[in-house]
Amino acid sequence: MTGTGIVVAGLSKTYRRGRVRALDGVSLAIRPGEIFGVIGPNGAGKTTLMGCLLGFLFPDEGTVTVDGLAPDDLAVRAVTGYLPERLMFDRWMTGQDFLGYHHALAGAPAADRSRDVASGLDRVGLDRDAGAKRVKEYSRGMLQRLGLAQALIGRPRYLLLDEPTSGMDPIGASAVRALLADLPRTGVTVIVNSHQLEQLERLCDRVAYVQAGRVTSVETLKAGADTERTLTLRAAAPGFSASLQKRLGAIAERAGARLLSCGEEEARFAVPDDRAAARLLATLVRLRAPVVEAVPDRGRLERLFFQGRDGRA
């Protein structure tokens, strides 16, 4: 297999004898080693697209190739990991037995099984006690972690994830994001379908917006970095004084932000990341500015999502 990535050309898929068009002429290319996100409203065709990428569904028109081969080719299946949104596990198994079973299915050496299973559980934040529990005792967040461990157990080159942080607390979601962000360094291509727009904005290299079965936009992002956004500060009466308004530009610069506009009741800043926002707020608190509210603007993907929903994308 050559590392040409995933190429989708003119993909269409219908249901109910052609009465429902889930995909309508979708074309896109996913480069090897990138993290590619898929977003869009419910019913847009995202899950159908994932099914076609995995070779679970066959299109009515168009093609999907993975490194030049069909997605259901055994050579592609051998290097593909998948985490579905709806998890269906053998609940009588323990977590470590479940991973061991899939380690065997992946054709990995039996001599490495114990070590690889322990490493896989640790990688997703499940300790030895969790691994010894039966799957039926797992919480939703633990099931997500186990599913991700199973998707990674065969050391895939392509990893497809459907809502990977569903049911996880913020700490778990952050840990999964850090794990996924590191995968391209080892040659893994990651495709993520999710409604967690902030997570995708921090994680992905590019994101496709899908609506009514079509890819209407592909947004290029800087993976692994915070993106500049607007922070609006509102002040209680009597508001930002005239003298403070004159100093806000310099205060923002020292915090690593930019002043966009200011008035007595409201000031808007461009902030590159959370750290700059925290420094700006800390400085204003020290100066006893009467800030009562700090409201971040919609992120880049959130704006894209709502523009698409309103028909402007």
C-alpha positions as CSV (number, residue, x, y, z in Angstrom):
1,M,0.0,0.0,0.0
2,T,1.2,3.5,-0.9
3,G,0.5,6.4,1.4
4,T,-1.7,8.4,-0.9
5,G,-4.4,9.1,1.8
6,I,-8.2,9.0,1.3
7,V,-9.7,10.3,-1.9
8,V,-13.5,10.7,-2.3
9,A,-14.8,11.5,-5.8
10,G,-18.4,12.3,-6.7
11,L,-19.8,10.2,-3.8
12,S,-23.6,9.9,-3.8
13,K,-25.7,7.6,-1.6
14,T,-29.5,7.3,-1.4
15,Y,-31.9,5.3,0.8
16,R,-35.6,4.2,0.4
17,R,-35.1,3.4,-3.3
18,G,-33.7,6.8,-4.1
19,R,-36.2,8.9,-2.3
20,V,-33.8,10.0,0.4
21,R,-30.4,11.4,-0.8
22,A,-28.0,11.2,2.1
23,L,-24.9,12.1,0.1
24,D,-24.9,14.2,-3.1
25,G,-21.7,14.4,-5.1
26,V,-19.2,14.6,-2.2
27,S,-15.6,15.0,-3.3
28,L,-12.6,15.6,-0.9
29,A,-9.1,14.4,-0.2
30,I,-7.7,13.6,3.2
31,R,-3.9,13.8,3.3
32,P,-1.8,11.1,5.1
33,G,-0.9,12.1,8.6
34,E,-3.5,14.9,9.1
35,I,-6.3,15.2,11.6
36,F,-9.5,15.8,9.6
37,G,-12.8,16.8,11.2
38,V,-16.4,16.4,9.9
39,I,-19.1,18.7,11.2
40,G,-22.7,19.5,10.3
41,P,-26.3,19.4,11.6
42,N,-28.1,16.1,12.5
43,G,-29.2,14.3,9.3
44,A,-26.6,16.1,7.1
45,G,-25.0,12.8,5.9
46,K,-21.9,12.7,8.2
47,T,-22.6,9.1,9.5
48,T,-23.3,7.9,5.9
49,L,-20.0,9.5,4.8
50,M,-18.1,7.7,7.6
51,G,-19.8,4.4,6.6
52,C,-18.6,4.8,3.0
53,L,-15.1,5.7,4.2
54,L,-15.1,2.5,6.2
55,G,-16.5,0.3,3.4
56,F,-19.6,-0.5,5.5
57,L,-21.8,1.2,2.9
58,F,-21.6,1.1,-0.8
59,P,-22.3,4.3,-2.7
60,D,-24.8,4.6,-5.6
61,E,-22.2,6.8,-7.5
62,G,-18.6,7.8,-7.1
63,T,-15.6,6.2,-5.4
64,V,-13.7,6.1,-2.2
65,T,-10.0,4.9,-2.2
66,V,-7.7,4.5,0.8
67,D,-4.1,4.5,-0.4
68,G,-5.4,3.6,-3.8
69,L,-7.5,0.6,-2.7
70,A,-11.2,0.2,-1.9
71,P,-12.0,0.8,1.8
72,D,-13.3,-2.8,2.2
73,D,-10.0,-4.3,0.9
74,L,-8.5,-6.5,3.5
75,A,-5.2,-4.6,3.3
76,V,-7.1,-1.4,4.2
77,R,-9.1,-3.1,7.0
78,A,-5.8,-4.3,8.5
79,V,-4.6,-0.7,9.0
80,T,-8.0,0.9,10.0
81,G,-9.2,1.5,13.5
82,Y,-12.8,2.6,14.2
83,L,-14.7,4.0,17.2
84,P,-18.5,4.1,16.5
85,E,-20.9,6.5,18.3
86,R,-23.1,3.6,19.5
87,L,-20.9,1.2,21.4
88,M,-21.8,-2.5,21.4
89,F,-19.4,-4.5,23.5
90,D,-19.4,-8.0,24.9
91,R,-20.5,-6.9,28.3
92,W,-19.6,-10.2,30.1
93,M,-15.9,-9.7,29.3
94,T,-13.5,-7.7,31.4
95,G,-11.9,-4.7,29.8
96,Q,-8.5,-6.4,29.5
97,D,-10.1,-9.6,28.1
98,F,-11.9,-7.4,25.5
99,L,-8.6,-5.8,24.4
100,G,-6.8,-9.1,24.4
101,Y,-9.5,-10.5,22.1
102,H,-9.1,-7.7,19.6
103,H,-5.3,-7.9,19.9
104,A,-5.6,-11.5,18.7
105,L,-8.1,-10.5,15.9
106,A,-5.5,-7.9,14.7
107,G,-3.0,-10.6,14.3
108,A,-0.5,-9.1,16.8
109,P,2.0,-11.5,18.4
110,A,0.6,-13.4,21.3
111,A,3.9,-12.9,23.2
112,D,3.2,-9.1,23.2
113,R,-0.5,-9.4,24.3
114,S,-0.2,-8.8,28.0
115,R,2.1,-5.9,27.6
116,D,0.1,-4.3,24.7
117,V,-3.2,-4.7,26.6
118,A,-1.8,-3.0,29.7
119,S,-0.2,-0.3,27.6
120,G,-3.5,0.3,25.7
121,L,-5.5,0.6,28.9
122,D,-3.0,3.0,30.4
123,R,-2.9,5.1,27.2
124,V,-6.6,6.0,27.5
125,G,-6.5,6.5,31.3
126,L,-7.9,3.2,32.5
127,D,-6.0,1.7,35.4
128,R,-5.5,-2.0,36.3
129,D,-8.6,-2.1,38.5
130,A,-10.7,-0.8,35.6
131,G,-9.2,-3.3,33.3
132,A,-10.2,-6.1,35.6
133,K,-13.9,-5.0,35.8
134,R,-16.5,-6.5,33.5
135,V,-17.6,-4.2,30.7
136,K,-21.2,-4.1,32.0
137,E,-19.8,-2.2,35.1
138,Y,-18.3,0.6,33.0
139,S,-19.6,4.1,33.0
140,R,-20.3,5.8,29.6
141,G,-17.0,7.6,29.8
142,M,-15.1,4.4,30.6
143,L,-16.8,2.7,27.7
144,Q,-15.6,5.5,25.4
145,R,-12.0,5.1,26.6
146,L,-12.2,1.3,26.2
147,G,-13.5,1.8,22.6
148,L,-10.7,4.1,21.8
149,A,-8.2,1.6,23.2
150,Q,-9.7,-1.1,21.0
151,A,-9.5,1.1,17.9
152,L,-5.8,1.7,18.6
153,I,-4.8,-1.8,19.7
154,G,-3.8,-2.9,16.2
155,R,-1.6,0.2,15.6
156,P,-3.8,1.5,12.7
157,R,-2.6,4.0,10.1
158,Y,-6.2,5.3,9.7
159,L,-8.3,6.0,12.7
160,L,-12.0,7.0,12.2
161,L,-13.8,8.3,15.3
162,D,-17.5,9.1,15.7
163,E,-18.1,11.4,18.7
164,P,-15.0,10.1,20.6
165,T,-15.5,12.1,23.7
166,S,-19.2,11.5,24.2
167,G,-20.0,11.0,27.9
168,M,-16.6,12.0,29.1
169,D,-15.9,14.7,31.7
170,P,-13.7,17.7,30.7
171,I,-10.5,16.1,32.1
172,G,-11.1,12.9,30.1
173,A,-12.0,14.8,26.9
174,S,-8.8,16.9,27.3
175,A,-6.7,13.7,27.7
176,V,-8.2,12.2,24.6
177,R,-7.6,15.3,22.6
178,A,-3.9,15.2,23.7
179,L,-3.6,11.6,22.7
180,L,-5.2,12.2,19.3
181,A,-3.0,15.2,18.7
182,D,0.1,13.1,19.1
183,L,-1.0,10.4,16.6
184,P,0.1,12.1,13.3
185,R,3.6,12.1,14.7
186,T,3.6,8.3,14.4
187,G,2.1,8.4,10.9
188,V,-1.6,8.0,11.8
189,T,-4.3,9.8,9.8
190,V,-7.3,10.7,12.0
191,I,-10.9,11.4,10.9
192,V,-13.2,12.7,13.5
193,N,-17.0,13.2,13.3
194,S,-18.2,15.3,16.2
195,H,-20.5,18.1,17.5
196,Q,-17.8,19.2,20.0
197,L,-16.7,22.2,17.9
198,E,-14.3,23.6,20.4
199,Q,-12.5,20.3,20.6
200,L,-12.2,20.0,16.9
201,E,-11.0,23.6,16.5
202,R,-8.1,22.8,18.9
203,L,-7.4,19.4,17.3
204,C,-7.8,19.4,13.6
205,D,-5.7,20.5,10.6
206,R,-8.8,20.8,8.4
207,V,-12.6,20.5,9.0
208,A,-15.3,19.8,6.4
209,Y,-18.8,21.2,6.9
210,V,-21.5,18.8,5.6
211,Q,-25.1,20.0,5.0
212,A,-27.9,18.2,3.0
213,G,-25.4,15.6,1.8
214,R,-22.9,18.0,0.4
215,V,-19.5,19.3,1.6
216,T,-20.2,23.0,1.4
217,S,-16.9,24.2,3.0
218,V,-13.5,22.9,4.0
219,E,-11.9,25.1,6.7
220,T,-8.1,25.0,7.2
221,L,-7.1,25.3,10.9
222,K,-3.8,25.3,12.8
223,A,-3.8,22.0,14.5
224,G,-2.9,21.8,18.2
225,A,-3.1,25.6,18.7
226,D,-5.6,28.0,20.1
227,T,-7.1,30.2,17.5
228,E,-7.7,34.0,18.0
229,R,-11.1,34.9,19.1
230,T,-13.0,37.9,20.4
231,L,-13.6,38.5,24.1
232,T,-16.2,41.0,25.2
233,L,-15.9,42.6,28.7
234,R,-18.9,44.4,30.2
235,A,-18.6,46.8,33.1
236,A,-20.9,47.8,35.9
237,A,-22.0,51.4,36.4
238,P,-20.3,53.8,36.2
239,G,-18.4,51.7,33.7
240,F,-14.9,52.0,32.2
241,S,-13.6,55.5,33.1
242,A,-12.2,57.8,30.4
243,S,-8.7,57.5,31.7
244,L,-8.9,53.7,31.8
245,Q,-10.3,53.6,28.2
246,K,-7.1,55.5,27.1
247,R,-4.9,52.8,28.7
248,L,-6.8,49.7,27.5
249,G,-4.8,49.4,24.3
250,A,-1.5,49.3,26.2
251,I,-2.9,47.0,28.8
252,A,-4.1,44.6,26.1
253,E,-0.7,44.6,24.4
254,R,1.1,43.7,27.6
255,A,-1.3,40.7,28.1
256,G,-0.7,39.6,24.5
257,A,-4.1,40.7,23.3
258,R,-5.4,43.5,21.0
259,L,-8.1,46.1,21.8
260,L,-10.8,46.2,19.1
261,S,-13.2,48.7,20.5
262,C,-14.1,50.3,23.8
263,G,-16.8,52.4,25.4
264,E,-18.0,53.2,28.9
265,E,-20.0,49.9,29.3
266,E,-18.2,47.5,27.0
267,A,-14.8,46.7,25.5
268,R,-13.9,44.1,22.9
269,F,-10.5,42.4,22.6
270,A,-8.9,39.9,20.2
271,V,-7.2,37.2,22.3
272,P,-4.9,34.5,20.8
273,D,-5.5,31.9,23.6
274,D,-6.9,31.3,27.1
275,R,-3.6,32.4,28.7
276,A,-3.8,35.8,27.2
277,A,-7.4,36.2,28.2
278,A,-6.5,35.2,31.8
279,R,-3.7,37.7,31.9
280,L,-5.9,40.5,30.6
281,L,-8.6,39.8,33.1
282,A,-6.1,39.6,36.0
283,T,-4.6,42.9,35.1
284,L,-8.0,44.6,34.9
285,V,-9.0,43.1,38.3
286,R,-5.8,44.5,39.8
287,L,-6.7,47.9,38.4
288,R,-10.1,47.6,40.0
289,A,-11.9,47.9,36.7
290,P,-15.6,47.1,37.3
291,V,-15.7,44.1,35.0
292,V,-18.9,42.0,35.7
293,E,-18.9,39.8,32.6
294,A,-16.4,38.3,30.1
295,V,-18.1,36.7,27.1
296,P,-16.1,34.9,24.4
297,D,-17.2,35.2,20.8
298,R,-18.2,32.2,18.9
299,G,-15.3,30.1,17.7
300,R,-14.4,29.8,14.1
301,L,-16.1,26.5,13.6
302,E,-19.2,27.6,15.5
303,R,-19.5,30.6,13.2
304,L,-19.2,28.2,10.2
305,F,-21.8,25.9,11.7
306,F,-24.4,28.6,12.2
307,Q,-23.7,30.3,8.9
308,G,-24.3,26.9,7.2
309,R,-27.5,26.3,9.2
310,D,-28.8,29.7,8.1
311,G,-27.9,29.0,4.5
312,R,-25.1,31.5,4.2
313,A,-22.2,29.0,3.9
